[in-house]
Amino acid sequence: MPELSRGSDLTLFAAFTHDISAFGKLCVALGQDRCLASRLGHVDPTSVSNEYGRLKIWGDEAKADLPALAKGSLDDTLRHDRELLDLVLGILDRLAGILDESMCFPALRPASQLS
């Protein structure tokens, strides 16, 4: 995901879509029987899945899941409030960084892929 601090034109929709996709991949990885992080009890897949659900509900209620140009989307709603828009983008960017980084941990890969 592009850095937000570079003044990019990243939309809330794009940031939210990226986060939902990354979160879904994390949930799938944690749900695998051979996932070491889950097997060893380091991560509770149910808790992670619940947080994924909360993010999806927030996105639906806030209309972050609507394309940026759609009337009523979160991007449309915050178009005149740059401070709040930047705050929400910053939060989504931070979440993206955490999710992207989490998928790099070897414990999330099946034991057969570790050497």
Secondary structure, DSSP 8 states (H G I E B T S, - for coil): ---GGG-----HHHHHHHHHHHHHHHHHHHHSTTBHHHHTTSS-HHHHHHHHHHHHHHHHHHTTTS-TTSTT-HHHHTTT-HHHHHHHHHHHHHHHHHHHHHTT-GGGSBGGG--
